[in-house]
Amino acid sequence: MISNKKIFLANIPFTYMDFKLCPLEQVSIDTLRLINFLEDHGNEVIFADMRSKQNFSWKTRTAGVSSKKKLLMSVASKPQHFLINTLKQSLVQSGEKNRTLDEIWIVCNFSFSPYLFDIDVIQSTIDICRQNAPGVDIKLCGTFADLFSDFLSDLNLKTADIKSEDIYKYPPKISILKDKGYGLFQLSKGCCNQCSFCIAGNQPVHNYDVDETLGYIKSAYEKYGIKEFWNWDENSLLYPGQFHALLNGIIDANLDITINFALGFQPNLISDDLITILASLNLGVLTIPFESGTGESFKRINKPYTIIDSIQYLNKINTRAKKSIKRIQSSFIIGYTHDDYSSIFRIYLSILRLNSMPIPFPLFIFPGTKEYRDNYNHLKNRPITEFHGQLWPLVPEDKVEDYRNLLKFLLIKDLEQAKKNIELLTPEMKKIFFQELKINEYFVEMCLESPGTGYQSLITIEQKLEQCKQRKEKILYISVSPKPATRSVTKELGKYFCHCYQKKNPHTELTQIDLFKEPIGFINEEYIDCIDHKISVEQTSEYTQNLIRLADKYIQLFRRSDKILIATPMYTLSIPGILKTFFELIASRLFYALNDKVAPKQVCCIITRDGVYDYNQKYNLQEKTIEACLNFIGIGTEVDFILAQGFFVKARKDQILNKVKEDINTYIKERS
């Protein structure tokens, strides 16, 4: 047993390239448990936390499957002089027992799993310690050292004589985090799944006491003022009962804290009860993983859930708990030998469609996983440092730059921005991206409506998608005039636009809504209570249920349309009341009940009015009202107006109509 020693503890920082994919500065909770264990056995511990938000260029590394391409990596670390100064101070006799430094421990623990360490960073740390503390025993410890000891043999180090199960029994030394601005908590270790890319399933599972965990969260909050907590459990929902009990304990304690679940929730283990609990918390980051977008990719990575699970539960969380969450993000992995661009872009677009933030992760290869075994011939003679995901260990050299650009593209969290950066993709990727974009609304809808979530349900959806790939371009035409077509200039111009558009684009499918023929009514108190989730749809009157059915119908029409045409007259210097009511139904249902938006669409508005008004004129509220409504719904990033105005001069009517029809033809020529 290690006892009554003065131990210098240094943790190893992480390397990265291009992007920090995780908060690399965080200490591991296992390291905090280790410190508590050592101090409980009478040891004095000096902790040198080398992890930092600071960045330094590190070394050139070989990348790609044949290790021929070279890439510069950086390290997220405190400077080396911090390690040297801290080590020198620890060599001075100090403490109540006036003891000198007995041992140096190099700790390789994950803050998050999975991740890999750079062996040269470990070696450099060891060298600094040897140079500045000659004669002091140096030992290696931590999860990484336990799991991958074969790859560390060249370091010629002893490993710390300590059992992991002994450390796990100790709560983390939370006081170490008091000046770091974050806290850590843990409810489980390991995972019951055997996913193809993850090492967590190869470790024994362990659960932690709920009261103990809640106790040190309270202590961190009350003693040290820590208000931000992170959970990095490999599978947070491994023990659902304990998990719910902890969250309810935080709610009951009325702690003013923000909780982050960065590795996320296994989608098929999320329950409606859990979502209700989440809605009562303050959540920072919540991750809902996706991983596979097609049936074929699902079979290869051995996940216990499909993209249908991810979509359905992400949608439920959006609907019921999103207001309590600062950021919802969704993770997925790229860089397999069996990568399917259709799967990748289907995942990406579905994540954007559900207003989550895409978190693509390059594949990190871990010895002991299926991906390692399947690719052993490529990996057997390579150092573990080269298994780092951002070195693309399974990607051919001529595609490494393509994948670096693909990662940049997939990190874009807005569809319109993605379209503007489409040149990051290769021609093959572009083609598949636009194919998936064309059918994504249908795919997400079918997933949301699917009674099953397993592999066979996904295959059924994919078969239906084949029909969607051949679909025509859809135009939604919204007519806003109470007059019959024979007497309405608005309807005449709307009809002319549709005729010309279909003549130029004969495969277009047109859907028309005449608002004055729709059973649209005003929002009532029941409707407000229903969209606020205070009462269910079934508890409302037939009138309110009709409003909800109409809102859902219009939302679906918007979603399924590629382009939208609105033809409306000016009423009382603004839009007609029925168009405002139409927008109110859709916007309130989307924003309050569904916490959602419609993807941006190309919109053309034909506006007719007797007077002549500039866009910024005091008595013109029309264009800005339409823009505001469309932007609020999510549609209106591309809104064009074709103005037909000045009809109060009757003699000029034909002249005005001819000019507007020319404008319509020019618009169609340029925009279709």
Secondary structure by P-SEA (a helix, b strand, c coil): cccccbbbbbbbbbbbccccccccccccaaaaaaaaaaaaabbbbbbbccccccccbbbbbbbcccccbbbbbbbbcccaaaaaaaaaaaacccccccccccccccccccccccccccaaaaaaaaaaaaaaccccbbbbbccccccccccccccccccccccaaaaaaccccccccccccbbbbbccccccccccccccccbbbbbbbaaaaaaaaaaaaaaccccbbbbbcccccccaaaaaaaaaaaaaacccbbbbbccccccccccaaaaaaaaaccccbbbbbbccccaaaaacccccccaaaaaaaaaaaaacccccccbbbbbbccccccccaaaaaaaaaaaaaacbbbbbbccccccccaaaaaacccccccccccccccccccccccaaaaaaaaaaaaacccaaaaaaacccccaaaaaaaaaaaacaaaaaaaaaacccccaaaaaaaaaaaaaaaaccbbbbbbbbccccccccaaaaaaaaaaaaaaaacccbbbbbbcccccccccccaaaaaaaacccccccccaaaaaaaaaaaaaaaaaaaccbbbbbbbbccccccaaaaaaaaaaaaaacccccccccccbbbbbccccccccccccccccaaaaaaaaaaaccccbbbbbbbcccccccaaaaaaaaaaaaaaaaaaccc
